Structure formats: structure tokens, C-alpha cells
Amino acid sequence: MDHSRAPLVAAVAEYHDLGRYGFTPPGHRQGRGVDGRVLAALGADAFASDILAAPGLDDRLARGEVLSEAEELMADAVGAEAAFFSTCGSSLSVKAAMLAVAGGNDGGLLVARDSHKSIVAGLIFSGLRPRWITPRWDAERHFSHPPSPEQVEQAWREHPDAAGALIVSPSPYGTCADLRGIAEVCHARGKPLIVDEAWGAHLPFHPDLPTWAMDVGADVCVVSVHKMGMGFEQGSVFHVQGDLVDPQRLRRCADLLMTTSPNVLIYTALDGWRRQMVEFGHDLLGDALALAKRARADLDEIGGCEVMHDVLLGVEASHDLDLLQVLVDVSGTGATGYDAADWLRAHRNIDLGLSDHRRVLATLSCADDNTTVDALVDGLALWRAGLRDPSPPEIRLPAPEDLQLDTVMLPRDAFFAPTQAVPAESAAGRIAAEQLTPYPPGIPVIVPGERIDAAVVEYLRTGLAAGMNVPDASDPTLETIRVVA
């Protein structure tokens, strides 16, 4: 296909060139009616290209096929058979994939227990029964790694009637599963593999990046272009190939969840990013990887800070690593990752996407350069130099076996059951009716339908006191926890 074309980008440009005007939504009429103070903050251009998809960008019957052509170009660019754009993030796309693969199946779905909260939301929405695949645990560092092919095979032996498997790779920390091996395990049983590859939109465009799911046989993969690409927030694509998942069923499931008012800005950025990656992606990503190598070396020189690499890889760890995700263990300083992240924002105007009780994560992209990396390195070094005998609150970290809670009700049944809020110290032994999720990375510690244990409650409450963010708790103080009545 001709990847110099970007049909959505061209359609927006044509809309402006022709001076089209619509007596349709959006009511602001490309910014004409927006309060001047809002325009000053957001910029007039943001509103100027906020156009109704049809009739507007295309005619009322979408006869220009600008969206479908853009989706065909995206699929061709990454080696998928079909691609579908979403303006509701990968949180929607992964739910659509779950419904397409397992909707109406009583055997449930094999799901990695280190999945994002959006997948748990999909379980609640669909009523699917999760068949949990246990991740691999580094108990010393309190860190989970994606499951191995052997663990997926064991899950299939225990639940042969499951409709398919869902794996998250890369993880929010940049660690990756052996997708080729997992796909082979699933396909040996004639079952599809869904990969939540939200952090991997860039992977098809450089050979030194981890394996791209479509290259090793995944049937559906979901990517968030806003995470590691150049798209707007909420820009997502799901890709499909093979004959184990019906692409029309996938589209119908997505249509159940999708907005009827998609944001053309998000669609157009997806289209333009695909063209940019096909034409320049190899060189842009090569430069970014070289920059990440320097950042890793410089950050590793800061006393008490360890840039994690070798410890993340191996037979009992992860299969591969996205080197653009620079994960720094700061526990050697005596402080927490929360401390470092808060200090960098307050004193250096630098935000980090992820921090936990001992780590911070800097996500690099093609947009970074020596100036931005220097600011990161200098900022973390200044934070370290200013530390004076830190004594962070104790976080009571549970053993891996304490994190493996028993699922005794379907997540949907527990979520919609009659519930009550009980004191946290009385919650052990009760069935959770809410998910409790340190965010980021957004992996639930407690899922509705699981029987709560005391170690997990202690972990969440002491973590909250140390700076952990648990935004989905009914009680933000975690003095109480919502359980099935």
C-alpha cells in the first residue's frame, strides 16, 4: 500500500481548505463559540480540528471511506490482517477483544493475574469467569514477571474449556513475555491468544525492540498509541489475524462499547503516526534507543540508584525488555520511589509515569533528546544529594502466596451483589465487592469475588500511608473495604 498517504490527515486539511461549516455537533463550531479564556489555555487549533466524523470529515454515508482506508493502512504497516481504531483507549479495545473471544462461553477466559484494571472491568462487564494464570514472582524485589509458556500450558490443563488466553506484554514496567511460546501453546489447542500490548505500539518498527505480537502468531493485540507513540490520549488500535477470531464479531463487540461520537483529532493522530513510523520510524526509534542507553548509564552512576536490566531477564524472570522503559530502583538510598517522584515534580517540574515503594520509571520516546535526559539525570542526582537519613514508613510487603487470593464468586456477581463497608481490620475472610488497585501501574491487588486475606489488607494500608495511590477504593482512606454482604 502507499504509506505516503494519510487519508484522515488529508481529509482534515481539505475540510479547512474548503471552509466547510456544519449545523451539527460539536456545538462550539470549530472554536467560534468557545470562551476566550479556554482558547487561551487550550489553544484555538485544538478546537479548529474537532470535527464531526460524519457528516463532516466524511459525508453522511461515509462514502469517502477515509477511516476504513486509514485502518487498512495501519494493518498493512504492522503485518496484521485487519486493524480497528478506537478513541476510548485500550481499556475499551481489550474489553471488545474479551467479548469477541469469550462472550457467551461458560468455560471462561485464561487471564494473567498481573492484568490491568481495565481487564477486570471487562470481566465485570461481560460476566466472564476468570481462569487466573499466576505470574512469576521475584519475592526479594516484590516484583511480578509475565507468565511463562509452561504456566500457560498448566492453566490450559486445568481449564481446557476456556475460550482463549489473555496476556499482558509489555508490562507497565517494560518487561515482556515469551509471546511466541505462549501463542504456540494456545494454538496447539486451537484456542486464540489476546495480547494486551498497550505499551507496545512502537514494537513493529525497530528490530532491537521486543517481539511484536502479530509477528509471533497472536490472534488479537491491542495497542495504545498515546503511550509509546505520537498519538493523543485515548488513541488505541486493535489488530487481528488468523481464523480463530472473527474480525466482524470483534467489530460488533467494539461497537457495543464504542462512542457514537468519536474524536476526529484522535483518529487523525493515529493515521499520521502510522505514516511517520513507516517512513521514519526505524531511524527515530534507533536514535531513541541510543539515547536510552546513555540515560541508563548516567542514571546508574547515581549512588543508591540501580537501573534494572539483568535482574529483569532470565528463566525465572522476563523473556525480554523494552529498553525505552528506564526502571530505576532507588531503595539503596533508603527512600521510596514515591519520595523521588514527588520531589522531582515539586522541585524540578518533572513528572514520572510510575513510582512504587522502591522504584521509579522514566518512559523515553522518539520525542526525547539530550536536553530532556540531562534534566532527568540532573534532577534525580540532586534529589539523591539532598537526602538526609530518610526513614520512609514501613510497607508490609506480602509474600507471593499471600497475593494469590482465591476467587470464590464471579467478579460480576460480587460487584453487583448487595454490599457493605466493613472496617479494614475485619475484612480478612470476606469476599471483595470492589477492586483495589495501586495506580500506576494499575494492577489490582484485590479483585471483586476474591476472598480477602489480612496480609493484602496490611500491604494496601501501609502502602497508602507511605504514598501509594489507590484511586478506585470506595473509601480513599482504606479505613473500610466494600465486601459482599
Secondary structure as UniProt FT lines:
FT   TURN            3..4
FT   HELIX           7..18
FT   TURN            27..33
FT   HELIX           36..42
FT   HELIX           44..48
FT   HELIX           53..57
FT   TURN            60..61
FT   TURN            63..64
FT   HELIX           66..78
FT   STRAND          82..86
FT   HELIX           89..102
FT   TURN            103..104
FT   TURN            106..107
FT   STRAND          109..112
FT   TURN            113..114
FT   HELIX           117..126
FT   STRAND          130..133
FT   STRAND          136..138
FT   TURN            139..142
FT   STRAND          143..145
FT   HELIX           149..158
FT   TURN            160..161
FT   STRAND          165..168
FT   TURN            172..173
FT   STRAND          175..176
FT   HELIX           179..188
FT   TURN            189..190
FT   STRAND          193..196
FT   TURN            198..199
FT   TURN            201..202
FT   HELIX           203..205
FT   TURN            207..208
FT   HELIX           213..216
FT   STRAND          220..224
FT   HELIX           225..228
FT   TURN            233..234
FT   STRAND          236..240
FT   HELIX           247..257
FT   HELIX           264..300
FT   TURN            303..304
FT   STRAND          306..307
FT   HELIX           310..312
FT   TURN            315..316
FT   STRAND          320..321
FT   TURN            323..324
FT   STRAND          325..329
FT   HELIX           331..333
FT   HELIX           337..348
FT   STRAND          354..355
FT   STRAND          359..363
FT   TURN            366..367
FT   HELIX           370..386
FT   HELIX           400..403
FT   HELIX           411..416
FT   STRAND          419..423
FT   HELIX           424..426
FT   TURN            428..429
FT   STRAND          431..432
FT   TURN            439..442
FT   TURN            448..449
FT   STRAND          450..451
FT   HELIX           454..466
FT   TURN            471..472
FT   TURN            476..477
FT   STRAND          480..484
//
